Amino acid sequence: MGPLEVLSTYLSYPFVVNALVVGALVALCSSLLGTTLVMKRLSYIGDGLSHVAFGAYAVASVAGITRNMLVIAPVTVLAAVVLLRRGRTAKVKGDAAISMMAVAALAFGYLVMNVFGARSNIAGDVCSTLFGSTSILTLTSLDVRLCAVMSIAVVGGFALLYNRIFAVTFDETFARACGMPVGRYNMVIAIMIALVIVVGMNLVGALMLSALVVFPALSAMRIAGTFRNVTIISACIGSLCAVVGMVASILAGTPVGPTIVLLDVVAFALCSVIRLFK
């Protein structure tokens, strides 16, 4: 059987189609928000929140909650709100606060899974959650619907608030002087990235989620000069790398997360080369 025949066979299974749809949606949302986060130098918040999501996953797993997304989503969103609300007034600020929360959540999650986990393959569970696995192929129709709703909310919110997000991204001081509620829009951005992280854990794992946020945006910045073009190209690169990476993972039997991230790295390298000849 040739690669096309093998791929056609796999695509005949609904769970493979579900995985591709969810993967494309997660990558699309990550890339859209990534442009803003990278330009605002807040890309590290995605990494921190992904660690918090792992801690919530560990608690849900140990408690035997089958719909763990219902636990992970509110905890991750709450962490995003706390990080931004404390913001400028906290004694521990910025990247230090994110780092503290990330490390604490990661350590807590691993400890909970080791001490209270009923399953024997703890190392396998931790590895799959942190680095991604074929678990995305086991998504149910309800999981896909939840992912679709969250993705539509993120894309719709970004499109609706595009002009305000643009203003807040490039000059917070000017936006605040013009009377814009900058803190509120930053909060919306944080909540949206939290939702993306919750959905994306099954795709590339908690530790690699920031790659979906950062690499497509950086790649697009190499070849585009305006915020709109960077956003569009970033979304295209992120979605394409996710879909191609998942197909390559299925055909070659490689881990989903690392395969997608490697393609994002290749895309960044290609865009860097293109920039040299512009």
C-alpha positions as semicolon CSV with decimal commas, in nm:
position;residue;x (nm);y (nm);z (nm)
1;M;0,000;0,000;0,000
2;G;0,130;0,347;-0,091
3;P;0,122;0,645;0,145
4;L;-0,191;0,788;-0,018
5;E;-0,378;0,460;0,018
6;V;-0,270;0,430;0,380
7;L;-0,381;0,787;0,448
8;S;-0,713;0,726;0,274
9;T;-0,769;0,422;0,495
10;Y;-0,696;0,618;0,811
11;L;-0,925;0,903;0,704
12;S;-1,212;0,657;0,679
13;Y;-1,208;0,635;1,059
14;P;-1,410;0,911;1,234
15;F;-1,165;0,938;1,527
16;V;-0,882;1,031;1,288
17;V;-1,095;1,302;1,124
18;N;-1,192;1,428;1,471
19;A;-0,826;1,451;1,568
20;L;-0,737;1,645;1,252
21;V;-1,025;1,889;1,303
22;V;-0,933;1,954;1,667
23;G;-0,564;1,985;1,580
24;A;-0,632;2,242;1,309
25;L;-0,862;2,444;1,539
26;V;-0,612;2,445;1,826
27;A;-0,328;2,551;1,598
28;L;-0,543;2,824;1,442
29;C;-0,637;2,974;1,780
30;S;-0,282;2,946;1,914
31;S;-0,139;3,121;1,610
32;L;-0,393;3,406;1,622
33;L;-0,322;3,480;1,987
34;G;0,049;3,412;1,944
35;T;0,096;3,722;1,732
36;T;-0,037;3,943;2,011
37;L;0,146;3,761;2,291
38;V;0,481;3,768;2,112
39;M;0,452;4,137;2,028
40;K;0,351;4,217;2,387
41;R;0,635;3,996;2,514
42;L;0,386;3,780;2,703
43;S;0,452;3,453;2,522
44;Y;0,587;3,305;2,846
45;I;0,237;3,320;2,998
46;G;0,134;3,035;2,767
47;D;0,412;2,817;2,905
48;G;0,314;2,900;3,263
49;L;-0,055;2,831;3,211
50;S;0,020;2,500;3,042
51;H;0,197;2,386;3,360
52;V;-0,107;2,492;3,562
53;A;-0,325;2,289;3,326
54;F;-0,105;1,985;3,393
55;G;-0,156;2,027;3,768
56;A;-0,534;2,044;3,717
57;Y;-0,520;1,739;3,490
58;A;-0,334;1,544;3,759
59;V;-0,600;1,624;4,021
60;A;-0,884;1,535;3,781
61;S;-0,710;1,211;3,682
62;V;-0,654;1,102;4,043
63;A;-1,012;1,194;4,136
64;G;-1,138;0,976;3,851
65;I;-1,315;1,260;3,670
66;T;-1,363;1,138;3,314
67;R;-1,448;1,481;3,170
68;N;-1,126;1,633;3,298
69;M;-1,164;1,933;3,066
70;L;-1,444;2,054;3,295
71;V;-1,185;2,077;3,575
72;I;-0,884;2,193;3,374
73;A;-1,066;2,480;3,197
74;P;-1,185;2,677;3,502
75;V;-0,857;2,624;3,692
76;T;-0,645;2,744;3,398
77;V;-0,871;3,043;3,330
78;L;-0,861;3,134;3,702
79;A;-0,480;3,118;3,694
80;A;-0,475;3,353;3,394
81;V;-0,703;3,598;3,572
82;V;-0,494;3,586;3,891
83;L;-0,170;3,645;3,701
84;L;-0,302;3,951;3,520
85;R;-0,505;4,096;3,808
86;R;-0,202;4,097;4,037
87;G;0,001;4,237;3,744
88;R;0,158;4,570;3,824
89;T;0,049;4,592;4,190
90;A;0,197;4,263;4,313
91;K;0,527;4,240;4,494
92;V;0,619;3,943;4,274
93;K;0,563;4,058;3,916
94;G;0,573;3,945;3,555
95;D;0,785;3,650;3,455
96;A;0,879;3,575;3,818
97;A;0,513;3,523;3,915
98;I;0,453;3,308;3,606
99;S;0,763;3,101;3,677
100;M;0,664;3,045;4,040
101;M;0,312;2,937;3,949
102;A;0,434;2,713;3,666
103;V;0,693;2,528;3,872
104;A;0,458;2,491;4,171
105;A;0,176;2,350;3,952
106;L;0,411;2,111;3,772
107;A;0,559;1,980;4,097
108;F;0,216;1,951;4,259
109;G;0,072;1,762;3,962
110;Y;0,357;1,513;3,945
111;L;0,347;1,459;4,322
112;V;-0,029;1,399;4,320
113;M;-0,004;1,146;4,038
114;N;0,275;0,957;4,213
115;V;0,125;0,953;4,563
116;F;-0,244;0,908;4,486
117;G;-0,244;0,764;4,133
118;A;-0,417;0,428;4,111
119;R;-0,268;0,327;3,775
120;S;0,072;0,161;3,758
121;N;0,193;0,340;3,445
122;I;0,243;0,678;3,611
123;A;0,555;0,757;3,407
124;G;0,363;0,690;3,086
125;D;0,072;0,911;3,192
126;V;0,303;1,197;3,286
127;C;0,506;1,165;2,966
128;S;0,191;1,160;2,750
129;T;0,044;1,464;2,922
130;L;0,364;1,667;2,910
131;F;0,483;1,578;2,559
132;G;0,167;1,475;2,378
133;S;0,064;1,135;2,253
134;T;-0,187;0,954;2,040
135;S;-0,451;1,033;2,305
136;I;-0,590;1,291;2,065
137;L;-0,703;0,996;1,854
138;T;-0,932;0,884;2,138
139;L;-1,136;1,206;2,149
140;T;-1,511;1,146;2,172
141;S;-1,772;1,341;1,978
142;L;-1,847;1,540;2,297
143;D;-1,477;1,630;2,329
144;V;-1,475;1,747;1,969
145;R;-1,786;1,959;2,023
146;L;-1,634;2,118;2,335
147;C;-1,313;2,191;2,145
148;A;-1,511;2,338;1,856
149;V;-1,714;2,564;2,086
150;M;-1,402;2,690;2,264
151;S;-1,222;2,747;1,934
152;I;-1,516;2,934;1,783
153;A;-1,535;3,150;2,096
154;V;-1,164;3,234;2,070
155;V;-1,167;3,308;1,695
156;G;-1,493;3,501;1,722
157;G;-1,366;3,703;2,019
158;F;-1,042;3,783;1,837
159;A;-1,227;3,894;1,523
160;L;-1,479;4,101;1,720
161;L;-1,212;4,277;1,926
162;Y;-0,948;4,292;1,652
163;N;-0,911;4,673;1,647
164;R;-0,893;4,695;2,026
165;I;-0,645;4,407;2,048
166;F;-0,436;4,580;1,782
167;A;-0,432;4,903;1,984
168;V;-0,349;4,729;2,312
169;T;-0,076;4,524;2,144
170;F;0,119;4,815;1,997
171;D;0,081;5,093;2,252
172;E;-0,087;5,027;2,587
173;T;-0,004;5,373;2,717
174;F;-0,169;5,549;2,423
175;A;-0,469;5,315;2,437
176;R;-0,511;5,387;2,808
177;A;-0,482;5,762;2,743
178;C;-0,760;5,730;2,486
179;G;-0,987;5,586;2,754
180;M;-0,969;5,220;2,652
181;P;-1,006;4,967;2,937
182;V;-0,666;4,811;2,867
183;G;-0,678;4,583;3,169
184;R;-1,007;4,435;3,054
185;Y;-0,876;4,355;2,707
186;N;-0,558;4,202;2,849
187;M;-0,782;3,986;3,065
188;V;-0,981;3,872;2,761
189;I;-0,658;3,780;2,582
190;A;-0,538;3,581;2,885
191;I;-0,869;3,394;2,914
192;M;-0,862;3,309;2,543
193;I;-0,508;3,171;2,562
194;A;-0,608;2,971;2,871
195;L;-0,892;2,809;2,674
196;V;-0,655;2,729;2,388
197;I;-0,412;2,563;2,630
198;V;-0,690;2,348;2,777
199;V;-0,791;2,228;2,432
200;G;-0,433;2,185;2,309
201;M;-0,299;1,961;2,587
202;N;-0,411;1,647;2,405
203;L;-0,240;1,762;2,086
204;V;0,120;1,847;2,175
205;G;0,132;1,812;2,553
206;A;0,165;2,072;2,827
207;L;0,536;2,139;2,781
208;M;0,518;2,197;2,406
209;L;0,206;2,412;2,385
210;S;0,405;2,735;2,387
211;A;0,563;2,624;2,058
212;L;0,222;2,647;1,887
213;V;0,192;3,002;2,019
214;V;0,543;3,130;1,949
215;F;0,679;2,965;1,632
216;P;0,403;3,052;1,380
217;A;0,403;3,416;1,495
218;L;0,781;3,445;1,472
219;S;0,778;3,277;1,131
220;A;0,514;3,519;1,000
221;M;0,710;3,818;1,132
222;R;1,001;3,712;0,914
223;I;0,806;3,759;0,591
224;A;0,526;4,008;0,671
225;G;0,537;4,371;0,778
226;T;0,189;4,455;0,908
227;F;-0,006;4,324;1,207
228;R;-0,292;4,200;0,987
229;N;-0,061;4,013;0,748
230;V;0,141;3,866;1,033
231;T;-0,179;3,742;1,198
232;I;-0,314;3,584;0,878
233;I;0,016;3,420;0,779
234;S;0,073;3,299;1,135
235;A;-0,271;3,133;1,139
236;C;-0,201;2,965;0,803
237;I;0,145;2,840;0,908
238;G;0,020;2,712;1,244
239;S;-0,278;2,526;1,099
240;L;-0,077;2,377;0,811
241;C;0,202;2,253;1,039
242;A;-0,051;2,098;1,275
243;V;-0,241;1,909;1,005
244;V;0,072;1,797;0,816
245;G;0,240;1,704;1,143
246;M;-0,054;1,489;1,251
247;V;-0,071;1,315;0,914
248;A;0,305;1,250;0,923
249;S;0,272;1,122;1,280
250;I;-0,003;0,880;1,182
251;L;0,185;0,748;0,880
252;A;0,529;0,727;1,044
253;G;0,417;0,627;1,393
254;T;0,600;0,918;1,557
255;P;0,476;1,114;1,863
256;V;0,221;1,378;1,762
257;G;0,352;1,670;1,969
258;P;0,721;1,658;1,876
259;T;0,634;1,600;1,509
260;I;0,420;1,915;1,493
261;V;0,675;2,123;1,682
262;L;0,954;2,004;1,451
263;L;0,752;2,118;1,149
264;D;0,700;2,457;1,316
265;V;1,078;2,482;1,357
266;V;1,127;2,393;0,989
267;A;0,869;2,656;0,888
268;F;1,056;2,916;1,095
269;A;1,384;2,822;0,928
270;L;1,228;2,848;0,580
271;C;1,077;3,189;0,658
272;S;1,416;3,305;0,787
273;V;1,576;3,197;0,459
274;I;1,304;3,375;0,258
275;R;1,372;3,691;0,454
276;L;1,738;3,682;0,349
277;F;1,634;3,708;-0,019
278;K;1,375;3,983;0,027
